[in-house]
Amino acid sequence: MLAYSGGFKKAAAEVAEMEKAGLDLVWVAEVYGFDSPSLMGYLAALTETVEIGSAILPIYSRTPALIAMTAAGIDALSDGRFNLGLGASGPQVIEGFHGVPYTNPLGRTREIVEICRDLWRREAPLVHQGKNFTLPLPVDQGTGLGKPLKLLTHPVRSEIPVWIASLGEKNVEMTAEIADGWIPVFFIPERANDVWGAALSKGKAKRDASLGDLMITAGGLLAIGEGDDVTALREFARPMTALYVGGMGAKGKNFYNELVIRYGYEKEAELIQDLYLSGKKKEAEAAIPDELLELTSLCGPKSYVAERVAAFKEAGVTHLQVHPIPLGDQSSASLIADVKEMA
């Protein structure tokens, strides 16, 4: 997951170095800062082999056709290296920043995936009748001049991998049914089956065999070395964890808080949220269980990190997602090379 708070161009240059060390896929986020397609286009020009993914493009900020066009465009620029990651985001961002009602996220996601795949195939002009989207627009909702159209340009690929970021049971079930890949967050491999196993099984039971097996990307901070100074690097995840668990949503409408409760940290989740929403961010950070930080990261001696890599693999993770923290004469690229050997 590309972190570019220190400057995107510097982060992109690091990706080019990590690519040489065997980096397979880089994810580019979009919240309410720079748009991610601009950044992904820059990455496409700077790299040659690494796959580039959106994690995530919010489903409310663009029309389905524009999402399909954007995916096809980046896929063309990268010579077939794009992965489309979609997600619903949350009502605070969607309604507060984009001014769009946060309604029917599951149905909307399903229809967007259908429309994108129809447009990429170009088998016929696009006609879609759904609860969320009707294309062309009906006469009583517009001028009546709309007509079915195909994507004007020919995509490099008629099938671009679609990943969905989901946490709730129904959303995870739908992801396992229709998506090529799944993007969970705060993934604890030892507890993932207890939280999501039933939903994944239900979705996979309805899955089209032509989609193949569901890909999963998960991981966390990566640091390899000896001593307490290395395991202390897990602390870097504390502010972001507090933001998501405590502040990314209102009371009763915070998907990340609900996830932490399902992991068994009910009292801690409530305390973190109460502290964060009352403006006590440092206290909220301190309330995050050390165990949660440990289980969602890969920081420690090489043998320990290898055990964590094996745990993620055993839990079904196909794409280990890491945020390298170099130590001493290490580089992000050397850490990528090390963890590739473990995988």
N, C-alpha and C positions, 0 to 999 in steps of 0.2 A: 504494500500500500504506500504510494508515493507521499512522502511528507515534504512539503515545500514551503513551510513557514519561514525558512531562512532564505527564500528566493527560489523561484521555479527553475530558472535557467541553470543554477548551480545543482539543484536536485536532478534535473534532466541529464546533466553531464555525468552525474554519478550513475545514473541508470545505464548510460552507454558503457561505463566501465564494468558495471555488474553484469551486463549482457555478455561481455567477453569471458566472464567467470562462470557463465552458465545460467544466468537468470532466465526463467521461462516466461514469466508474466508479470507485468506491472499494472497495478490498479490506480486510477486517478479519480479522486472524489469530487463531488460537487455539492456544496451545501448552500451558502449564500455569499460566496466570494466570487472568484473568477469562474466563468463557465468552463466546464471540463473539455468539451470538444475542441476548443482553441488550443488547450494545453496538449491534448492527445494528438492533434495534428502536428504540433511541434515535435513531439516525441517520435512520431512516425518518420519524420524527416531526419531525425538524429540517430535512429537505430536501424538495424537490419534484420534481426532474427527474433528479438523478444516480442512476445504478444502484448497487446495493449488493451486494457479493459476499463470500462466505466463502472465505478463503484461508489456512488450509483448515479444514473440519470433519473431524477424524480419523474414519476409518471404524470404528474399534474402540470408541469411547467412547459410542456410541449404537446403538440398534437401527435397522434400516432404516426401520421405520415411523415412528420418532421423527424421523429425518432428514427424511423426506418431510413430516411434520407441521410441523416447524420451517421448512422451506423454503416450504411453502404459507402458513404464518402470516406470515412476514416479507414474502412476496410480496403478501399481502393488505394488510398495514399500509402498504406502499410503493406500492400501486396498480400492481402488476406491474413492479417495478423490481429484483427479486432475481435473483442469479446464485448457483447452488449450486456452490461449489468444494469438492471432496473430495480427500483424500489419505490415505496409509497412515501418515504420520508415521514413527516408527522404534521399534525394540524397547526402547530405553532409556526412552522416555516411556511407551509403551503398556504394557509389562510392569512398569516401575518405578512409574509414577504411577497408571495405571488398573487394574493387576493383571489384565490380560487377555492371553492368549497371542498373540504376534505370528505368526499362521499364515496362509498362503495369501492374501497381500494382493491379488494380481491377481484370483483367483476371487471373493473377497469383494467387491471393488470392482464387478466386473461384475454380480454379483447385486443389490447395493444400487442400482445405477443402474436395473436392470430393475424392481425393486420400487417405487422412487420413481415412475418413469414410469407404472407400472400404477395406483398409488394416486392420482396426480394426475388420471388420465383418468376414474376412477370408472366404468368400463364394466361392471364386475362385482365382486362381493366378492373380496377378495384371496386367491388360492391360489397358492402358490409351492413348487416342489420343486427344491431345488438341493443342491449339496455342502456349502454353508455355512449355508443357511437353509431350513427347511421350515415353511411357514405354511399352515394352523394347525399347532401343535406336535403331533407324533404322540402317540398314546395312551401308548406305552411311555416317553415322555419327560416326561410331565406328568400332569395329572388326567384327560385325555381330554375335557375340557369346552370346549376351544377351538373356535371356529367362524369361518368366513370372514366378514370384515367389510369394508365400504367406509369410506373417509374420511367422517366424519360431516358435516363442512362442505364446501361447494363451493369449490374453489380459484378464485382470480381467473383463473388460466391453467392449462390442462391440460398445457402444455408449458413448463417452467421450464428455462432454460439450465443444463446441467451441465458443469462444468469439472473436469478431473482434473490434479492435480499429480503429475508423473511424471518420472523421469530415466533409469531402466534401459531397455534395448532392448525387452524384452517388455512392460513397462508402457507405454512410449511407443507401441508398436504397438497395444496395446489402446485407449489413449486416442484415437489417430487413427481407430480403428474405431468406437467407441461414443459418444464424448463430443462435446459441442457446442464445447468449448474446451479448450485445453491450457495449464497453468501450469508452465513450466520455471523453474529458478532458475540464477543465474550464466550467463545466456545470452549467448554471444559470437556475434554475427550472422555474422561472417566464418568461423567454424568450426562453426556449427550443423549445416550439411548433412553435414559429414564425420562428426560424432558421431551425429546422429539421422536423417539423410536416409533410410537404408535402412529403419529401423523405421517412420518416418512413411509411406513408400511402401507397405510391406506392410499397414499398418493401413488406409490410405485405399483400398486395393484391395478390402477387405472392407466398406467403409463403406456404410451405407444412404444412398441419394441424398437421401432426405427430410430428412436432418440438415443438408444444405447443406455449405458449406466449413468446415473446422476453423478456429476462431478461436485465436489465440495471444496471450498477454499476456507481455511481457518489457520490460526496460529497466534503470533504475538511478538513481543519484543525478543530480540535475539542477541545474547552476549555470551561469549565463550571465554572462560578464564577461571582462575582459582581464587578462593577467599571470599570474605563477606562483601568486599567492595563490588564484586560482580553480581551477587544476588541482590544487593542493594539497588541495582539498576532497575529492578522491577518497579521501584518507586516512581520512575518516569511515567508509568501508566496511571498513577493515582489521580492526577488532575482530570484527565480525560474520562476515566471511569466515573469519577464523581459528577462530572458534567452530564454524562449520559444517564446514569442511574438516578441522579438527584435533580437535574435541571432540564433534561431534554424531554419536556412534556409536563402537563399539569397533573395534579393529584387524580389518580384513577385513570389517567390517559398517558402513561409512560411505559412503553413497551419494554424498555431496558430494565426498568425497575421491576416489572412483572417477571422478567426472565431471572433476575437475581433471586427473587422470592421463590421461583420454581426450583432453583438450585439449592434451596434450603436456608437462605439467609434472609428470612422474613423480617426479623427484628432490625437487622442491620440495614436492610433496604428502606424500611420506614424511617429510620433515624437519618440516614444519608439524605433522603428526600426532604425531610423536615428541616434539616440544617441548611441544605443548599437553597431551598426556596425562601428561607428566612434571611438569606444573605451571608450565612456563615460558611463560606466555601472551604476554608482551610479545615474547619471542624468536620465538614462533610467528607473531605479527603481522608482525614485521620480515622474516620469511622469505617472506611472500607476494609474488610477482612484481609489480612496478609495472605491467607490461603487462596482467596479469589485471585489476587495478583499473581501468585505463584502458579496456579493451575492454568492461567490464561497467558503464560509466557514461556520463554525458553532461555533462561539465564542461569549459568552455572558452569561447572567443569564440563569438559568435552563429553565424558561418559554420561553425565546427567542430562545434557542436552540431547544426546543420542537416545536416551530413554524417553524423553519428551517427544522427540520426533516419532519414535515407534508408537507411542500412545496415540498421537494424532492419526497416524496411519491405520492403526488398529480400529479407530473410531470411524473410519471411512473417508478421512480427508485425502483428497487426490492432489490438491495443490496447497502445499504448505506455505502459508503467508507469513512472512517475517519482516520485522523492522530492525535492521542491523544496527548495533551500537559498537563501533570499533574501539578497541583498547590498545594502548601502547603503539606498537608499529603495525597493528592490524589495519585493514581497510574494509569498507563495506563489501568490496569485491571478494576479498579473501574469506570473509565470513560466509558469503554466498557459496563459495567453492567448498568450504568445510561442511556446510550443512547439506550440500548436494551429495557429498560422499556418504553422509549418514542416511540419506533418504534412499 
